[in-house]
Amino acid sequence: MSSATPTEALLRPAEPGDIDAIVRTYVEARAAAPMPAPIYPEPDIREWLAVKVLAPQSGSEVWVAEVDGDVSAFAAFTQTWLDDVFVHPRAQGMGLGTVLLDLVKSLAPDGFGLWVFEMNTPARAFYARHGLREVERTDGSANQEKTPDVRMVWP
């Protein structure tokens, strides 16, 4: 699978049958990244992500990147906010994050913001390479993990 290129990825809106793969991608990508562990158990994470797919709030979308028939990455976003971009560790370095971020940019052309943990320097560098800029830093007291974070925006 690591030989795949981004052009071999199928981007499509998430479907109910994708929920298991989305949850697995979220949990395993987050565990592999320099960020705090989730504060909720996996069943709660599953319920939260399932709601995003099955009963999205107005204007909310979840898209997946599928490689060789497997969901390997996903993005959840609105017209103004990027909630999540996670790439499964087995598929990192294939350009899936880039194609998903480009998709979000095309579907939210007026710009959007996101929060990223300050300690997640690879993610911050990824977003910066793709034109997002840091506009705010916090001590983390307002997020659930109580970990310093950075707000970034595009354009």
C-alpha positions in Angstrom: 0.0 0.0 0.0 2.9 2.4 0.6 3.6 2.5 -3.1 0.2 4.3 -3.8 0.3 7.9 -4.9 -2.3 10.5 -4.1 -3.7 10.2 -7.7 -4.6 6.6 -6.8 -6.8 7.8 -3.8 -10.5 8.0 -4.2 -12.0 11.0 -2.4 -15.7 10.7 -1.5 -18.2 11.7 1.1 -18.2 9.3 4.1 -20.9 6.7 4.3 -22.2 4.7 7.2 -20.1 1.7 6.3 -17.0 3.8 6.8 -17.4 4.5 10.5 -15.3 1.6 11.7 -12.4 2.7 9.4 -12.8 6.4 10.4 -12.7 5.5 14.1 -9.6 3.2 13.6 -7.9 6.0 11.6 -8.6 8.6 14.3 -7.5 6.4 17.2 -4.3 5.0 15.5 -3.3 8.3 13.9 -3.7 10.2 17.1 -1.7 7.5 19.0 1.1 7.9 16.5 1.2 11.7 16.6 2.8 13.9 19.2 -0.4 14.9 20.9 -2.2 14.0 24.1 -4.2 10.8 24.3 -7.9 11.1 23.8 -9.7 11.8 27.0 -12.7 9.7 26.0 -12.9 5.9 25.6 -13.1 4.4 22.2 -16.9 3.7 22.3 -17.5 7.4 23.0 -15.1 8.4 20.2 -17.0 6.0 17.9 -20.4 7.6 18.8 -19.0 11.1 18.3 -17.6 10.3 14.9 -20.7 8.3 13.8 -22.8 11.3 14.5 -20.6 13.4 12.2 -21.2 10.8 9.4 -24.8 9.7 10.1 -26.4 12.9 11.4 -24.1 15.8 10.5 -25.0 19.3 11.7 -26.1 21.6 8.9 -23.2 22.5 6.7 -20.9 19.8 8.2 -19.2 17.3 5.9 -17.0 14.2 6.4 -14.9 13.0 3.4 -12.7 10.0 3.2 -9.6 9.1 1.1 -9.7 5.5 0.0 -6.7 3.7 -1.2 -7.0 0.1 -2.7 -10.5 -0.1 -1.3 -9.5 0.9 2.3 -10.4 4.1 4.0 -7.0 5.5 4.9 -7.7 9.1 5.9 -10.6 11.4 6.6 -11.5 15.1 7.0 -14.4 16.6 8.9 -15.2 20.2 8.3 -17.7 23.0 7.8 -17.5 26.1 5.5 -15.6 27.9 8.2 -13.9 25.3 10.3 -11.6 22.3 9.8 -12.5 19.9 12.7 -10.3 16.9 11.8 -7.8 15.6 9.3 -6.4 12.3 10.2 -4.3 9.9 8.1 -3.8 6.3 9.2 -0.2 5.7 10.1 0.1 3.0 7.4 -0.8 5.6 4.8 1.2 8.6 6.0 3.6 10.1 3.5 1.4 9.3 0.5 -0.1 12.7 0.1 -3.5 11.9 1.5 -3.5 14.8 4.0 -2.6 17.1 1.2 -5.4 16.0 -1.1 -7.9 16.2 1.7 -6.7 19.7 2.7 -6.9 20.8 -0.9 -10.5 19.4 -1.0 -11.4 21.4 2.1 -9.9 24.5 0.5 -12.0 24.0 -2.6 -15.2 23.4 -0.6 -14.5 26.3 1.8 -13.1 29.0 -0.6 -13.8 31.9 1.8 -11.3 30.4 4.3 -11.4 28.4 7.5 -9.7 27.9 10.8 -8.6 25.0 12.9 -7.0 24.2 16.2 -3.8 22.1 16.5 -1.9 21.1 19.6 1.2 23.2 20.0 3.2 20.0 20.7 2.1 18.5 17.3 4.9 20.2 15.4 4.6 17.9 12.4 0.9 18.9 11.9 1.7 22.6 12.4 4.5 22.3 9.8 2.1 20.5 7.4 -0.5 23.2 7.7 2.1 26.0 7.4 3.5 24.3 4.2 0.0 24.5 2.8 -0.5 28.2 3.4 -2.2 28.2 6.8 -0.9 30.7 9.3 -0.8 30.8 13.1 -3.0 33.6 14.5 -3.5 32.6 18.2 -1.9 30.5 20.9 -3.5 29.4 24.2 -2.4 27.7 27.3 -4.9 24.9 26.7 -7.2 25.8 29.6 -10.2 26.0 27.3 -9.7 22.6 25.6 -10.6 19.2 27.0 -7.0 18.0 27.1 -5.8 21.1 29.0 -2.9 21.2 26.5 -1.5 24.3 24.8 -2.9 24.8 21.3 -2.6 27.0 18.3 -5.3 28.4 16.0 -4.4 28.5 12.4 -6.3 30.0 9.5 -6.5 29.8 5.7 -6.1 31.9 3.7 
